[in-house]
């Protein structure tokens, strides 16, 4: 009898093993860019084929359900919401998690109830924490304000529930970005940050809530935050805590911040402390700020210069100028002149004249258009410099310099002292500047057009009252080509809307984009990396091919054609990003195409690489690398790589540094 039962069991086992694969339950999400259906779903995403994407929501393979849900995080068609809601009950956690993320990206208030329904409360072994955390984060992006306090005070979370606690904190952070916060939420966040038993990523998300929330009331917890700042060993959390103290002031907290500046801190912490000190008394900070203007770390010195622009004292103008005329790097010199001229009132005639002369002499001795442009922008703080700026712009054939001249003139027009300087001839002088801008824009250079349109649409410039007809903008718009000049097109459309009194511009939709070069995948392996040689050293990028295939393949196309060779880092913001990839060498331009955005659940950490854009689906050639965690960029800019070697080089790079070569390797 036992033998018979054993034989029957073996027989049944054999029958089961012979069941075709198509009948087995598939439980794993396995991403492979060389999979034909992976590519097909991606192509549907890039082409915006909603119905085609929805057809995969019922696929038996969870990988394809996952990819289809992820597509809507970037495609962002509300027509997919009802189907995404159903995926919140998918048997595979990764699919539920991705559905929640995509719903959060769409930010529809009507999604609140389906998200709450998808939250699985009976989970004693934490198997649903990933999906539940994603649901909480999504609610933070779109839920009603009253839910925020309920989320932060919910019971039953253990210190070890990392994914769930992180989702809770991300939800509160997302609420803060939308302007929702309260003392109750803040008190709870501070307690969690102080609790070292809670995982670092959870505490960091809470610290970013404190750092990014505007008009946050921290008076009852400011000393707790300051105490946490002093005791904190994690640099990322320390940076965010330093920033959060901008929401208060007072000598006790200021003394703590100044003491922290004396320590051998990571330069990024120092940059954040300096920015925070703008909320405090200048006299108490003056000595250390002046010393930091000569700091060996240029990021710190530049941040100290920005402090001068916001908080400087006219009594110390001579001290600032002495540093500016000294042999300091040009990046600091131009910023110092910018700070000095922004601080000087127009009636300090002698000092203004002397400073203006110094800047003009520096321009005369310079040949680099990037440096000249920064000096011109500095002169944009001096209302009496506008004739010089216009003359220099007219005589230059360099579009980067011409663009900078318009940006500088925009600052002058927006200066509240413009009327005080020109009084009864204010209108005629504004007319001269407007004529210069219109004449410059007629050349249809995308940087000049974009800068000019931005000046026109800025209410502070007062140009609208001088413009009788929008025909010149319509003519310029007709000559711009989409999608390659989409950034300038958007700027012109903003200007047209402003002049017509329309709140929301009718932006041109980008319906076409570069086709993904899937054939290049033959050259790509999981080990494919980019070794980037710069004037400051070498760093290496590892690609997120599965997460952003279109973006990665576009980068590989450009790199293989030597597009990035000799491109400069045109934008460097201390403890934020370095940015490159502009063919012009400034903030404008790209290739003659755009690619589609690929925004997934990856979060910007130190050394993460993202695509610069003028909005969804306008990426082309420009990319940036983060100095530290920047979660406010999450879900808005495609992440396609991370630095795996040479992060110290990223921290050394300054504006004007150059890419010497990009080598793609599979080793």
C-alpha positions in Angstrom: 0.0 0.0 0.0 2.8 2.4 0.9 4.6 1.5 -2.3 1.4 2.3 -4.3 1.0 5.7 -2.6 4.6 6.6 -3.2 4.3 5.6 -6.9 1.1 7.7 -7.2 2.9 10.7 -5.6 5.8 10.3 -8.0 3.4 10.0 -10.9 1.5 13.1 -9.9 4.8 15.0 -9.5 5.8 13.9 -13.0 2.5 15.1 -14.4 2.9 18.5 -12.6 6.4 18.9 -13.9 5.1 18.3 -17.4 2.6 21.2 -17.2 3.6 23.8 -19.8 5.3 26.9 -18.5 2.3 29.0 -19.7 0.2 27.5 -16.9 2.5 28.2 -14.1 2.1 31.2 -11.8 4.8 33.7 -12.5 5.9 35.6 -9.4 9.2 37.4 -10.3 9.7 40.8 -11.9 12.8 40.3 -14.0 13.9 43.3 -16.1 15.9 42.6 -19.3 16.3 45.4 -21.9 17.0 42.8 -24.6 13.6 41.3 -24.1 11.5 42.1 -27.1 8.4 42.8 -25.0 10.5 45.1 -22.7 11.4 47.1 -25.7 7.8 47.1 -27.1 6.3 48.4 -23.8 9.1 51.0 -23.7 8.3 52.1 -27.3 4.6 52.4 -26.3 5.6 54.5 -23.4 7.8 56.8 -25.5 5.1 57.1 -28.2 2.3 57.8 -25.6 0.2 54.8 -26.7 -2.1 54.5 -23.7 -4.3 51.7 -25.0 -1.3 49.6 -25.9 0.1 50.0 -22.5 -3.1 49.1 -20.8 -3.3 45.9 -22.8 -0.3 44.7 -20.7 -2.0 45.3 -17.3 -3.6 41.8 -17.5 -0.6 40.0 -18.7 0.2 36.8 -16.8 3.9 37.9 -16.6 4.3 40.4 -13.6 7.4 41.9 -15.4 5.1 43.3 -18.1 2.5 44.5 -15.7 5.3 46.2 -13.8 6.7 47.8 -16.9 3.3 49.0 -18.1 2.5 50.5 -14.7 6.0 52.2 -14.7 5.3 53.6 -18.1 2.5 55.8 -16.7 4.9 57.4 -14.2 6.4 59.1 -17.2 3.6 59.0 -19.7 1.2 60.5 -17.1 -2.0 60.0 -18.9 -5.0 60.1 -16.4 -6.8 57.6 -18.6 -4.6 55.0 -17.0 -5.7 55.7 -13.4 -8.6 53.2 -13.2 -6.4 50.4 -14.4 -3.6 51.4 -12.1 -6.1 51.3 -9.2 -6.7 47.6 -10.0 -3.0 46.9 -9.9 -3.0 48.0 -6.2 -4.5 44.6 -5.6 -2.0 42.7 -7.7 -0.6 39.5 -6.2 3.0 40.7 -6.8 4.3 43.3 -4.4 6.6 45.0 -6.9 3.7 45.5 -9.2 1.6 47.1 -6.5 4.5 49.3 -5.5 5.0 50.5 -9.0 1.3 51.1 -9.5 1.3 53.3 -6.4 4.3 55.3 -7.6 2.7 55.9 -11.0 -0.6 57.0 -9.3 1.4 59.4 -7.2 3.1 60.8 -10.3 -0.3 61.6 -11.8 -1.2 63.6 -8.6 -5.0 63.4 -9.1 -6.9 64.1 -5.8 -9.4 61.5 -6.8 -6.8 58.9 -6.3 -6.8 59.3 -2.5 -9.6 56.8 -1.8 -8.3 54.0 -4.1 -4.8 54.4 -2.5 -6.2 54.1 1.0 -8.2 51.0 -0.1 -5.0 49.5 -1.5 -3.2 49.8 1.9 -2.9 46.4 3.5 -3.2 46.8 7.2 -3.1 43.1 8.3 0.5 42.4 7.8 2.1 40.8 10.8 5.3 39.7 9.0 5.9 43.0 7.0 5.7 41.4 3.5 3.6 44.3 2.2 5.8 47.1 3.6 7.2 48.0 0.2 3.8 48.5 -1.4 2.3 50.1 1.7 5.2 52.5 1.9 4.8 53.4 -1.8 1.1 54.0 -1.2 1.8 56.4 1.7 4.3 58.3 -0.4 1.8 58.6 -3.2 -0.8 59.9 -0.8 1.6 62.6 0.3 1.7 63.8 -3.3 -2.0 64.2 -3.7 -4.0 63.5 -0.5 -6.0 66.0 1.5 -4.1 68.0 4.1 -6.0 66.5 7.1 -4.5 63.0 6.2 -1.0 64.2 6.9 -1.3 64.2 10.7 -3.0 60.8 10.6 -0.2 59.3 8.6 2.5 60.6 11.0 0.6 59.5 14.1 -0.4 56.1 12.9 0.2 53.3 15.5 1.8 49.9 15.0 5.0 50.8 13.1 8.1 49.1 14.5 11.5 50.7 14.3 12.5 47.8 12.1 9.7 48.4 9.6 12.2 50.3 7.3 10.2 50.5 4.1 7.0 51.4 5.8 8.6 54.1 8.0 10.4 55.4 5.0 7.1 55.6 3.1 5.6 57.4 6.0 8.4 60.0 6.1 8.4 60.4 2.3 4.6 61.1 2.5 5.2 63.8 5.1 8.0 65.3 3.0 5.8 65.3 -0.1 3.1 67.1 1.9 5.7 69.7 3.0 6.6 70.3 -0.6 2.9 71.1 -1.2 2.9 73.5 1.8 1.2 71.2 4.3 2.9 70.8 7.7 2.0 71.4 11.4 3.6 71.5 14.9 2.3 68.0 15.5 3.9 66.6 12.4 7.2 68.5 13.1 7.4 67.2 16.7 6.9 63.6 15.5 9.5 64.0 12.8 12.1 65.5 15.3 11.5 62.6 17.7 12.2 60.1 14.9 15.3 61.9 13.8 16.7 61.7 17.3 15.9 58.0 17.6 19.1 56.3 16.4 17.4 52.9 16.4 15.4 54.1 13.4 17.1 53.3 10.0 19.2 56.1 8.5 17.1 56.5 5.3 14.0 57.1 7.5 15.7 59.7 9.6 17.1 61.3 6.4 13.7 61.6 4.9 12.5 63.3 8.1 15.4 65.7 8.0 14.5 66.7 4.5 11.0 67.5 5.7 12.5 69.9 8.1 14.9 71.3 5.5 12.4 71.8 2.6 9.2 72.9 4.3 8.5 76.6 3.8 7.5 78.8 6.8 7.9 75.9 9.1 7.3 76.7 12.8 10.2 75.1 14.8 10.3 77.4 17.8 9.3 74.6 20.2 11.8 72.2 18.9 14.7 74.4 17.6 17.0 73.5 20.5 16.3 69.8 19.9 17.1 70.2 16.2 20.3 72.1 17.1 21.3 69.4 19.6 20.6 66.7 17.0 22.8 68.7 14.5 25.7 68.7 16.9 25.4 65.0 17.7 24.7 63.7 14.2 27.4 61.7 12.5 25.6 61.1 9.2 26.7 63.9 6.8 23.5 63.8 4.8 21.3 64.2 7.8 23.6 66.8 9.3 23.3 68.9 6.1 19.5 68.8 6.2 19.3 69.7 9.9 21.6 72.7 9.3 19.3 73.9 6.6 16.2 73.4 8.8 17.5 76.0 11.3 16.9 78.8 8.8 13.3 78.7 10.1 14.3 80.4 13.3 16.9 82.9 14.6 18.4 84.1 17.8 21.8 84.3 19.4 21.8 80.8 21.0 21.2 78.9 17.8 23.5 81.2 15.9 26.3 80.5 18.3 25.9 76.8 17.7 26.0 77.2 14.0 29.1 79.3 14.1 30.8 76.8 16.4 30.0 74.1 13.8 31.8 76.2 11.2 35.0 76.0 13.2 35.0 72.2 13.0 36.6 70.1 10.2 33.2 69.7 8.6 32.4 68.2 5.2 32.3 71.3 3.0 28.6 70.6 2.2 27.7 71.0 5.8 29.5 74.3 5.9 27.7 75.5 2.7 24.3 74.8 4.3 25.3 76.4 7.6 26.4 79.6 5.7 23.1 79.7 3.9 21.2 79.2 7.1 23.1 82.1 8.8 21.4 84.5 6.3 18.4 84.3 8.8 20.6 85.5 11.7 22.4 88.7 12.8 25.2 89.7 10.4 27.4 91.3 13.0 27.8 88.1 14.9 28.7 86.1 11.7 30.8 88.8 10.0 34.2 87.7 11.1 33.8 84.1 10.1 32.1 84.9 6.8 34.9 87.2 5.8 37.4 84.5 6.6 35.4 82.0 4.6 35.6 84.2 1.5 39.2 83.0 1.3 38.4 79.4 2.1 40.5 76.9 0.2 37.3 75.1 -0.8 35.8 77.2 -3.6 32.3 75.9 -2.9 32.5 77.3 0.6 34.0 80.6 -0.6 31.3 81.1 -3.2 28.6 80.3 -0.7 30.1 83.0 1.6 30.0 85.4 -1.3 26.2 84.6 -1.8 25.8 85.4 1.9 27.3 88.8 1.3 24.7 89.5 -1.4 21.9 88.7 1.0 23.3 90.0 4.3 26.3 92.2 3.7 26.9 95.5 5.3 27.8 98.6 3.4 30.4 99.4 6.1 32.4 96.4 4.9 32.3 97.1 1.2 36.0 97.9 1.2 36.8 94.5 2.8 34.7 92.7 0.1 36.4 94.7 -2.7 39.9 94.0 -1.4 39.2 90.3 -1.7 37.6 90.7 -5.2 40.7 92.5 -6.5 43.0 89.9 -5.0 44.2 86.9 -6.9 41.2 84.7 -6.2 39.6 82.2 -8.8 37.5 83.9 -11.4 34.4 82.0 -10.3 34.7 83.7 -6.9 35.8 87.1 -8.3 32.7 87.4 -10.6 30.4 86.3 -7.7 32.0 88.8 -5.3 31.5 91.7 -7.8 27.9 90.5 -8.2 27.4 90.6 -4.5 29.1 93.9 -4.0 27.1 95.6 -6.8 23.8 94.1 -5.6 24.5 95.5 -2.1 25.5 99.0 -3.2 22.7 101.6 -3.4 22.8 103.9 -6.5 23.7 107.0 -4.4 27.1 105.5 -3.4 28.3 107.1 -6.5 32.1 107.0 -5.9 32.1 103.4 -4.8 29.8 102.3 -7.6 32.0 104.1 -10.2 35.1 102.5 -8.8 33.6 99.0 -8.7 32.1 99.4 -12.2 35.5 100.4 -13.6 37.1 97.4 -11.9 34.6 95.0 -13.6 35.0 96.7 -17.0 38.8 96.4 -16.7 38.5 92.8 -15.9 36.2 92.3 -19.0 38.7 94.1 -21.2 41.5 91.8 -20.1 39.4 88.6 -20.6 38.9 86.5 -23.8 36.9 83.6 -22.3 33.2 84.2 -23.2 32.0 82.3 -20.2 34.0 84.5 -17.8 33.0 87.7 -19.6 29.4 86.6 -19.4 29.6 86.2 -15.6 31.1 89.7 -15.3 28.3 91.1 -17.4 25.7 89.5 -15.2 27.5 91.1 -12.2 27.1 94.5 -13.9 23.4 93.7 -14.1 23.2 94.8 -10.5 24.3 98.3 -11.5 21.6 100.3 -13.2 24.0 102.8 -14.7 25.9 100.0 -16.5 23.1 99.4 -19.0 24.7 101.5 -21.9 28.0 99.6 -21.5 26.2 96.2 -21.4 24.2 97.0 -24.6 27.3 98.3 -26.4 29.4 95.3 -25.4 26.5 92.9 -26.5 26.1 94.6 -29.8 29.8 94.5 -30.6 30.2 90.8 -29.7 29.5 88.1 -32.1 29.4 85.4 -29.4 25.8 84.2 -28.7 26.7 83.3 -25.1 27.9 86.9 -24.4 24.8 88.3 -26.2 22.5 86.1 -24.1 24.3 87.2 -20.9 23.9 90.8 -21.9 20.1 90.4 -22.1 20.0 88.5 -18.7 22.0 91.4 -17.2 19.7 94.0 -18.7 16.7 92.0 -17.3 18.2 92.4 -13.8 18.7 96.1 -14.4 15.1 96.6 -15.5 13.9 94.7 -12.5 16.0 96.8 -10.1 13.8 98.9 -7.8 16.3 101.7 -8.1 15.9 102.1 -11.9 13.3 104.9 -11.5 15.4 106.6 -8.8 18.4 106.7 -11.2 16.6 107.8 -14.4 13.4 109.5 -13.0 11.7 111.5 -15.7 13.5 109.6 -18.5 12.8 106.2 -17.1 10.4 105.3 -19.9 12.7 106.3 -22.7 15.6 104.4 -21.2 13.5 101.3 -20.8 12.4 101.7 -24.4 16.1 101.7 -25.5 16.7 98.4 -23.6 13.5 96.9 -25.1 14.6 97.8 -28.6 18.0 96.2 -28.0 16.3 93.0 -26.7 13.8 92.8 -29.6 16.6 93.4 -32.2 18.7 90.7 -30.6 15.9 88.2 -30.5 15.3 88.7 -34.2 18.4 86.6 -34.9 16.5 83.5 -33.6 19.4 82.3 -31.5 17.7 80.0 -28.9 19.6 81.4 -25.9 19.0 85.0 -26.9 15.4 84.4 -27.6 14.8 82.5 -24.4 16.6 85.1 -22.3 14.7 88.0 -24.0 11.3 86.3 -23.7 12.0 85.7 -20.0 12.8 89.4 -19.5 9.6 90.4 -21.2 7.4 88.1 -19.2 8.9 89.2 -15.9 6.4 91.6 -14.3 9.2 93.4 -12.4 10.8 94.7 -15.7 7.8 96.8 -16.6 8.3 96.1 -20.4 4.7 95.0 -21.0 3.4 98.6 -20.9 5.8 99.5 -23.7 4.8 96.7 -26.1 1.8 97.6 -28.3 1.8 94.4 -30.3 2.8 90.8 -29.9 3.4 90.3 -33.6 7.2 90.3 -33.2 6.9 87.4 -30.7 4.5 85.6 -33.0 7.0 86.0 -35.8 9.9 84.7 -33.7 7.7 81.8 -32.6 7.0 80.9 -36.2 10.7 80.6 -36.9 11.6 78.4 -33.9 11.6 74.7 -34.6 10.1 72.1 -32.3 11.3 70.0 -30.6 14.9 71.0 -30.9 14.3 74.6 -29.6 11.5 73.7 -27.2 13.0 75.6 -24.3 13.0 78.9 -26.2 9.5 78.1 -27.6 8.2 77.7 -24.0 9.8 81.0 -23.1 8.1 82.9 -26.0 4.8 81.2 -25.2 5.1 82.4 -21.6 5.8 85.9 -22.8 2.8 85.8 -25.2 0.5 84.6 -22.4 1.8 87.3 -20.0 1.3 90.1 -22.6 -2.2 88.8 -23.3 -3.1 88.6 -19.6 -3.5 84.8 -19.7 -2.6 82.9 -16.5 -1.6 79.6 -18.1 0.3 79.6 -21.4 -0.8 77.3 -24.2 2.5 75.4 -24.4 3.4 73.5 -27.6 3.1 69.8 -27.0 6.2 67.7 -27.8 4.7 64.8 -29.8 7.9 63.6 -31.5 11.1 62.4 -30.0 14.3 60.6 -31.0 13.6 56.9 -31.6 15.4 54.6 -29.2 18.4 52.9 -30.7 17.8 49.4 -29.4 20.5 48.0 -31.7 23.1 49.6 -29.5 22.2 47.1 -26.8 24.4 44.6 -28.7 27.3 46.6 -27.3 26.0 46.9 -23.8 26.5 44.5 -20.9 25.7 44.8 -17.2 29.3 46.0 -16.7 29.0 48.9 -19.2 30.4 52.1 -17.7 31.5 55.5 -18.8 34.9 56.8 -17.8 34.9 60.5 -18.0 38.1 62.4 -18.1 37.9 66.1 -17.0 40.3 68.9 -16.2 39.9 68.1 -12.5 40.4 64.3 -12.8 38.5 61.1 -13.8 35.2 59.8 -12.6 33.2 56.7 -13.7 29.5 56.3 -14.3 27.5 53.1 -13.9 24.2 53.1 -15.9 20.7 52.4 -14.8 19.9 50.6 -18.0 16.8 48.8 -16.8 15.4 51.9 -15.2 16.0 54.4 -18.0 16.9 52.5 -21.2 16.0 55.3 -23.6 18.1 57.9 -21.7 21.1 55.6 -21.3 21.1 54.6 -25.0 20.9 58.3 -26.0 23.9 59.1 -23.8 25.8 56.2 -25.4 24.9 57.5 -28.8 26.2 60.9 -28.0 29.4 59.7 -26.2 30.3 57.4 -29.2 30.1 60.4 -31.5 32.4 62.4 -29.2 29.6 64.9 -28.6 30.7 65.5 -25.0 34.4 66.0 -25.8 35.5 69.6 -24.7 32.0 70.4 -23.3 32.3 72.6 -20.2 30.6 72.3 -16.9 28.5 75.5 -17.3 26.6 75.3 -14.1 28.0 74.5 -10.6 25.9 75.2 -7.6 27.7 74.5 -4.3 26.2 71.4 -2.6 23.7 70.9 -5.3 24.7 70.0 -8.8 27.3 70.2 -11.5 25.9 70.4 -15.0 27.2 69.9 -18.5 26.3 69.0 -22.1 25.4 72.3 -23.6 26.9 72.7 -27.1 26.9 76.5 -26.5 28.7 76.4 -23.2 25.9 78.1 -21.2 22.5 76.9 -20.0 20.9 76.7 -23.4 20.9 74.3 -26.3 21.1 70.6 -27.1 20.9 68.3 -30.1 18.3 68.8 -32.8 15.9 66.4 -31.0 14.5 65.6 -27.6 14.0 62.3 -25.8 11.2 61.2 -23.5 11.4 61.5 -19.7 11.9 58.3 -17.7 11.0 59.1 -14.2 10.8 56.1 -11.9 11.1 55.5 -8.1 14.8 55.9 -8.0 15.7 58.8 -5.6 18.5 61.4 -6.1 21.4 60.5 -3.8 25.0 61.8 -3.8 26.6 61.2 -7.2 23.4 60.4 -9.0 23.2 61.5 -12.7 20.0 63.1 -14.1 18.9 64.7 -17.3 18.3 68.5 -17.4 15.1 69.5 -19.0 12.7 72.4 -19.6 9.7 70.2 -18.6 8.4 66.7 -19.2 9.8 65.0 -22.3 12.2 67.9 -23.3 15.5 66.2 -22.4 18.3 66.2 -25.0 22.0 66.4 -24.2 22.5 68.2 -20.9 22.9 66.2 -17.7 23.9 66.9 -14.1 25.4 65.1 -11.1 24.3 65.8 -7.5 26.6 66.7 -4.7 24.3 65.3 -2.1 20.8 63.9 -1.7 18.2 66.1 -3.5 14.8 64.4 -3.1 12.9 67.4 -4.4 14.1 66.4 -7.8 12.6 63.0 -7.5 9.9 62.1 -10.0 10.8 65.2 -12.1 14.1 64.5 -13.7 15.2 61.2 -15.3 17.9 59.4 -13.3 20.1 57.3 -15.6 23.4 56.7 -13.9 25.4 57.1 -10.7 29.1 57.8 -10.0 30.8 54.7 -8.8 34.4 56.0 -8.8 35.8 59.5 -8.5 33.2 61.3 -6.4 36.0 63.4 -5.0 36.5 64.8 -8.6 32.8 65.7 -8.7 33.3 67.8 -5.6 36.3 69.5 -7.1 34.8 70.5 -10.4 33.9 74.2 -10.8 32.2 76.2 -13.5 34.4 76.4 -16.6 36.0 73.0 -16.1 35.9 70.8 -19.1 35.2 67.2 -20.2 38.3 66.0 -22.1 37.0 62.6 -23.1 34.3 60.0 -22.5 35.3 56.4 -22.8 32.6 53.7 -22.9 33.9 50.3 -21.5 32.5 46.9 -20.7 35.4 46.0 -18.5 
